[in-house]
Amino acid sequence: MFESAIDRRQLLAGGLGAGILAALRGCKAAPRPASSKGGLSKLRAGLEQAVAAGYAPGALGLVALGPNVEVMTAGKLAFAGEARMQRDTIFRIASMTKAITAAAVLMLIEDGKLKLDEPIDRLIPELANRRVLRSIEAALDDTEPARRSITVEDLLTFRCGYGLILAPPGRYPIQKAITALGIVGFGPPDTAMPFNNDQWIAKLATLPLLAQPGEAWLYTAGSNIQGVLVARATGELLSRFCEERIFGPLGMVDTGFFVPADKTGRFATAYRFINDKAVAWDPPVKGLWNQPPRFEQGDAGLASTADDYLAFARMLLAGGRHQGKALLSPSSVKAMTTDHLTPEQRKGGEQVLSRGRGWGYGMSVVVESSPDQPARGAFGWNGGYGSSWFSDPANGLTAILLTQHEFSSGILDPVHRRFQADAYRAQLA
């Protein structure tokens, strides 16, 4: 395990984290759903306790069981502010973006503009004829030919050969080359990255693959390539396609790659904790989300609200339908929410996925029953800026927790694990 040695921000892209407050440690996670009269009270109390202990200035939890929805808020939008947390508060959802990007790709497959098993060379010729590092320790020119092209499904399953290197920064030559390029896809997101789609792909293409296509699960870069693929297949920005096909139909009115001026009063300040001290790194005004980015990051660029994301989750639980209209086919949703990894690939990704989880398209899938995670078959993902989501199709249950506390390692914060456990126990009837 590299957790103690990896740059604390590398795992932001994983949407996971370890808590910093001893008082909040030791929680047990999700048993099977059970009725409990005190369930909702426990959910609220847990969030209030976390905020009172200084975990974050505020928190917003949402639990939906069938048609019933409960939302609980605690605290404020900023430590030094007065505005209280509200149901429509906007958060940076980081890696929860991945599932939406994957859904966009599946829509284009259903439209006939893409094929799951086709090489991406047609639309992204920059990544044709790849070379592959002989080993992670190798010099950049110590390569062998890729045995086949990268396919659309390789991008969706994160087996495209590009992704996060779980090692201390600068240990290997390839890491130094990535740093010199200044591109996203190999660590934390950066909305200020100055390159557009074509420039990012051109820079990415100068790097050899880290693994043969289809062989290893490597986190996050695949979602950014998916975003470029959507843009090139449609001739429009990823954001525009998502607005037309996902956000608009689902009524996700507060979801986008930037937060316009008329909504900044609802936008939470983002914090990271250094030596247990909160440091504000992105304000709601004059911050990184106040203007459209040059590169719309399909892996982590969206801001959203709890209700907006619930609409997306419910669409998946309904087999791709919303208000009688099909946004995705049931087969596409099944493919998104089914694990596609081999046991060896899951084991290799445990530092990000956690044990007992696999990867569908754009989200993790629980494949082994365990006392420290949602039930087998549940799917979802987390955002490294302080958010988590899971949906359990067997029980019709969805839980979303949004905070301003940036995660710091590869283990989901105890606050989030406890919220997920309490969501199972809550009675929403």
C-alpha positions in Angstrom: 0.0 0.0 0.0 1.2 3.5 -0.9 -1.3 5.5 1.1 1.2 7.0 3.5 3.6 7.9 0.7 1.3 9.2 -2.0 0.9 13.0 -2.4 -2.3 13.7 -0.4 -3.9 15.3 -3.4 -3.3 12.4 -5.8 -6.2 10.5 -4.5 -8.6 13.4 -4.8 -9.5 12.0 -8.2 -10.5 8.8 -6.4 -13.3 10.6 -4.6 -12.3 8.9 -1.4 -10.8 10.0 1.9 -9.8 9.3 5.5 -11.4 11.3 8.4 -9.3 13.6 10.6 -11.4 13.6 13.7 -10.9 10.9 16.2 -14.3 11.4 17.7 -15.8 10.4 14.3 -13.8 7.2 13.8 -14.9 3.6 14.4 -18.3 3.7 12.7 -19.7 0.5 11.2 -21.2 0.5 7.8 -24.3 -0.6 6.0 -26.3 -3.6 7.1 -29.3 -4.6 5.2 -32.2 -2.1 5.3 -34.2 -2.2 8.4 -36.9 -0.1 9.9 -35.9 2.2 12.8 -38.0 4.9 14.3 -34.9 6.7 15.3 -33.2 6.3 11.9 -33.8 9.8 10.5 -32.9 11.4 13.9 -29.7 9.5 13.9 -28.9 10.7 10.4 -29.5 14.3 11.3 -27.6 13.9 14.6 -24.6 12.4 12.8 -24.3 15.4 10.5 -24.8 17.9 13.3 -22.1 16.2 15.3 -19.7 16.2 12.4 -20.3 20.0 11.8 -20.1 20.8 15.5 -16.7 18.9 15.7 -15.3 21.1 12.9 -15.3 18.4 10.2 -16.8 21.0 7.7 -18.7 24.2 8.0 -21.8 22.4 6.8 -23.2 19.2 5.4 -26.2 18.2 3.4 -27.6 14.6 3.4 -30.3 13.1 1.2 -31.9 9.7 1.5 -34.5 8.4 -0.9 -36.4 5.2 -0.6 -38.8 4.7 -3.4 -40.8 7.9 -3.8 -39.9 9.1 -0.3 -37.1 11.6 0.1 -35.6 13.1 3.3 -33.1 15.9 3.2 -31.2 17.1 6.2 -28.9 20.1 6.5 -26.4 21.3 9.1 -24.1 24.3 9.4 -23.2 27.0 7.0 -21.7 27.5 3.5 -18.4 28.8 4.9 -16.7 28.8 8.3 -16.6 32.6 8.4 -19.9 33.2 6.7 -23.5 33.5 7.9 -25.4 31.8 5.1 -26.9 28.6 6.3 -26.8 25.3 4.5 -29.9 24.9 2.3 -31.4 22.1 0.3 -30.4 23.8 -3.0 -26.8 24.5 -2.0 -24.4 23.9 -4.9 -21.3 21.7 -4.3 -18.3 20.7 -6.5 -19.0 17.0 -7.0 -15.6 16.0 -8.4 -15.6 12.3 -9.4 -19.3 11.9 -9.2 -19.0 13.6 -12.6 -17.7 10.3 -14.1 -21.1 8.5 -14.1 -22.7 11.4 -16.0 -19.9 11.3 -18.6 -20.3 7.6 -19.0 -24.1 8.0 -19.5 -23.4 10.5 -22.3 -21.2 7.9 -24.0 -23.8 5.2 -23.7 -26.4 7.6 -25.3 -24.2 8.1 -28.3 -23.8 4.3 -28.6 -27.6 4.0 -28.6 -27.7 6.8 -31.2 -25.4 4.8 -33.4 -22.6 7.4 -33.4 -20.3 5.2 -31.4 -19.8 1.4 -30.9 -18.8 -0.2 -27.7 -16.2 -2.4 -29.2 -14.8 0.0 -31.8 -11.3 1.5 -31.6 -11.3 5.2 -30.7 -8.9 5.9 -33.5 -11.7 7.1 -35.8 -12.5 10.1 -33.6 -9.3 10.4 -31.7 -6.5 9.5 -34.2 -3.9 11.0 -31.8 -4.2 7.9 -29.7 -3.8 5.4 -32.5 -0.7 3.2 -32.8 0.2 3.4 -29.1 3.4 2.4 -27.6 3.4 0.8 -24.1 6.0 1.1 -21.3 7.7 -2.2 -20.7 7.5 -1.5 -16.9 6.5 1.3 -14.7 10.1 1.9 -13.9 11.2 2.1 -17.6 12.5 5.1 -19.4 9.9 6.7 -21.7 11.5 5.3 -24.8 11.7 1.7 -23.4 8.4 0.6 -24.9 6.7 -2.1 -27.0 3.9 -1.8 -29.5 0.3 -1.9 -28.2 -1.2 -5.3 -29.1 -4.5 -3.7 -30.1 -6.2 -0.3 -30.3 -8.0 1.4 -27.3 -11.7 0.8 -27.6 -14.7 2.8 -26.4 -15.3 0.2 -23.7 -11.7 0.4 -22.6 -12.4 4.0 -21.8 -15.6 3.2 -19.9 -14.0 0.5 -17.8 -10.7 2.4 -17.2 -8.7 -0.2 -18.9 -7.4 2.2 -21.6 -3.8 2.1 -20.4 -3.7 5.7 -19.0 -4.4 6.7 -15.4 -3.4 7.4 -11.9 0.0 6.0 -10.8 -0.2 4.9 -7.1 3.3 5.9 -6.1 5.0 8.9 -4.5 5.3 11.8 -6.9 8.3 11.8 -9.1 9.4 8.2 -8.4 9.2 7.0 -12.0 10.2 8.7 -15.3 6.7 8.6 -16.6 5.5 10.7 -13.6 8.0 13.4 -14.3 6.9 13.5 -17.9 3.3 13.9 -16.9 4.1 16.7 -14.4 6.1 18.5 -17.1 3.1 18.4 -19.5 0.8 20.0 -16.9 -2.3 18.0 -17.8 -5.1 16.4 -15.8 -6.1 12.8 -15.8 -3.3 11.4 -13.6 -4.2 13.0 -10.3 -6.4 15.7 -8.9 -8.6 17.7 -11.2 -7.7 21.3 -12.2 -10.4 23.5 -13.7 -7.7 26.1 -14.4 -5.7 23.9 -16.8 -5.1 26.1 -19.8 -5.6 23.5 -22.6 -8.6 22.8 -24.7 -9.7 19.3 -25.9 -7.4 19.2 -28.8 -4.4 20.5 -26.9 -5.0 18.1 -24.0 -5.3 15.1 -26.3 -2.1 16.2 -28.2 -0.2 16.3 -25.0 -1.6 13.1 -23.8 -0.5 11.4 -27.0 3.1 12.2 -26.3 3.0 9.7 -23.4 3.3 5.9 -23.8 0.6 3.8 -22.3 1.2 2.5 -18.8 -0.3 -0.9 -19.6 -1.6 -2.8 -22.6 -5.2 -1.8 -23.6 -7.7 -4.0 -21.7 -5.2 -5.4 -19.1 -5.1 -3.1 -16.1 -7.6 -0.9 -14.2 -6.1 2.6 -14.1 -8.2 5.4 -12.5 -9.7 8.6 -13.9 -8.0 9.5 -17.2 -10.5 7.4 -19.2 -13.3 9.7 -18.2 -11.5 12.8 -19.6 -10.9 10.9 -22.9 -14.6 10.0 -22.9 -15.4 13.7 -22.7 -13.3 14.5 -25.7 -14.9 11.5 -27.5 -18.4 12.9 -26.9 -17.4 16.3 -28.2 -15.9 14.9 -31.4 -18.7 12.5 -32.0 -21.3 15.3 -31.7 -19.4 18.4 -32.8 -20.4 20.2 -29.7 -19.0 20.6 -26.2 -19.6 17.9 -23.6 -21.5 20.4 -21.5 -23.9 21.2 -24.4 -24.6 17.5 -25.0 -25.2 16.9 -21.3 -27.5 19.9 -21.1 -29.6 18.6 -24.0 -29.7 14.9 -23.2 -29.3 14.6 -19.4 -29.6 17.8 -17.4 -32.5 19.3 -19.3 -34.7 16.2 -19.5 -34.0 15.3 -15.8 -34.5 18.9 -14.5 -31.0 19.2 -13.3 -31.1 23.0 -13.4 -28.1 23.6 -11.1 -25.6 21.1 -12.7 -22.8 22.3 -14.9 -19.1 22.8 -15.4 -19.3 26.3 -13.9 -21.6 28.3 -11.6 -23.1 31.5 -13.1 -23.1 34.7 -11.1 -26.8 34.5 -10.2 -26.2 31.3 -8.3 -23.0 32.0 -6.4 -25.0 32.9 -3.3 -25.9 29.2 -3.1 -22.4 27.9 -3.8 -20.4 26.5 -0.9 -16.8 27.4 -0.1 -14.4 24.5 -0.6 -11.9 23.5 2.1 -9.0 21.2 2.5 -7.5 20.4 5.8 -3.7 20.7 6.4 -2.5 19.5 9.8 -6.2 19.4 10.9 -6.6 23.1 10.0 -9.2 24.2 7.5 -7.8 26.1 4.5 -10.3 27.6 2.0 -9.0 26.8 -1.4 -11.9 27.8 -3.6 -14.4 30.6 -2.8 -17.9 30.9 -4.4 -17.0 34.2 -6.1 -13.9 34.8 -8.1 -13.0 31.2 -7.9 -12.3 28.3 -10.2 -15.9 27.5 -11.0 -17.0 31.1 -11.9 -16.3 30.9 -15.6 -16.5 28.1 -18.2 -13.3 26.1 -18.2 -11.2 25.6 -21.4 -11.3 21.9 -20.8 -14.5 20.3 -19.5 -13.2 17.5 -17.3 -15.3 14.4 -17.8 -13.8 12.9 -14.7 -14.4 15.6 -12.1 -15.5 19.0 -13.4 -19.2 19.3 -12.4 -20.9 21.3 -9.7 -24.4 20.1 -8.7 -27.0 19.8 -5.9 -28.4 16.9 -4.0 -31.7 17.0 -5.8 -30.1 17.3 -9.2 -28.0 14.2 -8.6 -30.9 12.3 -7.1 -32.7 12.8 -10.4 -29.8 11.2 -12.2 -29.6 8.3 -9.7 -33.3 7.7 -9.9 -33.1 7.5 -13.7 -30.6 4.7 -13.3 -32.7 2.9 -10.8 -35.6 3.1 -13.2 -33.7 1.4 -15.9 -33.0 4.6 -17.8 -36.5 6.1 -17.7 -37.7 9.5 -16.3 -41.3 10.6 -16.2 -42.2 8.0 -18.8 -39.4 8.9 -21.2 -36.4 6.7 -21.9 -33.1 8.5 -21.6 -31.1 5.2 -21.7 -32.1 1.6 -22.4 -32.3 -0.9 -19.6 -29.4 -2.8 -21.2 -27.2 0.3 -21.1 -28.1 0.9 -17.5 -27.3 -2.7 -16.7 -23.9 -2.4 -18.4 -23.2 0.8 -16.5 -24.0 -0.8 -13.1 -22.4 -4.2 -13.7 -18.8 -4.9 -12.7 -16.6 -5.5 -15.8 -13.3 -6.2 -14.0 -11.4 -9.5 -13.5 -10.5 -10.4 -9.9 -6.9 -9.4 -10.6 -7.9 -6.0 -11.9 -10.1 -5.4 -8.9 -7.3 -6.3 -6.6 -4.9 -4.0 -8.5 -7.4 -1.1 -8.0 -8.2 -1.7 -4.3 -6.3 1.3 -3.2 -8.9 3.4 -5.0 -11.9 1.1 -5.3 -11.7 -0.4 -1.9 -11.9 -4.1 -1.3 -15.0 -5.9 -2.5 -15.8 -3.4 -5.3 -15.5 -3.5 -9.0 -16.1 -1.0 -11.8 -19.0 -0.6 -14.2 -19.0 2.4 -16.5 -18.3 5.6 -14.6 -19.0 4.2 -11.1 -18.0 1.4 -8.7 -20.2 -1.7 -8.1 -20.2 -3.6 -4.8 -19.4 -7.3 -5.7 -18.8 -8.8 -2.3 -20.9 -8.6 0.8 -19.0 -6.7 3.6 -19.9 -5.0 6.9 -18.0 -1.9 5.8 -19.9 -0.9 2.6 -23.4 -0.9 1.0 -25.0 -4.1 0.0 -23.9 -6.3 -2.8 -25.2 -4.9 -6.1 -25.2 -1.3 -4.9 -23.5 1.2 -7.3 -22.3 4.7 -7.0 -19.1 6.8 -6.5 -17.6 9.5 -4.4 -16.2 13.0 -5.1 -12.8 14.0 -3.6 -14.0 17.5 -2.7 -16.3 15.9 0.0 -19.2 14.1 -1.6 -20.5 10.5 -1.7 -23.3 8.6 -3.4 -24.7 5.1 -3.6 -27.9 3.6 -5.0 -29.0 0.1 -4.0 -31.4 -1.3 -6.7 -32.5 -4.3 -4.7 -34.0 -2.0 -2.0 -34.7 1.2 -4.1 -32.4 3.1 -1.8 -30.2 6.1 -2.6 -28.0 8.1 -0.2 -26.1 11.3 -1.1 -23.9 13.2 1.3 -22.4 16.6 0.3 -19.8 18.4 2.4 -17.0 21.0 1.8 -14.3 18.8 3.4 -11.8 17.6 0.8 -10.8 14.0 1.2 -7.1 13.2 1.9 -6.5 9.5 1.2 -7.9 6.3 -0.3 -10.4 5.4 2.5 -13.9 6.9 2.6 -14.2 9.3 5.5 -15.9 7.9 8.6 -18.5 10.6 8.4 -19.6 9.4 5.0 -19.4 5.7 6.0 -21.6 6.4 9.0 -24.1 8.3 7.0 -24.4 5.4 4.5 -24.9 3.0 7.3 -27.5 5.1 9.0 -29.3 5.5 5.7 -29.9 1.8 5.6 -31.4 2.0 9.1 -33.6 5.0 8.5 -37.4 4.5 8.1 -38.8 6.7 5.4 -42.3 5.3 5.3 
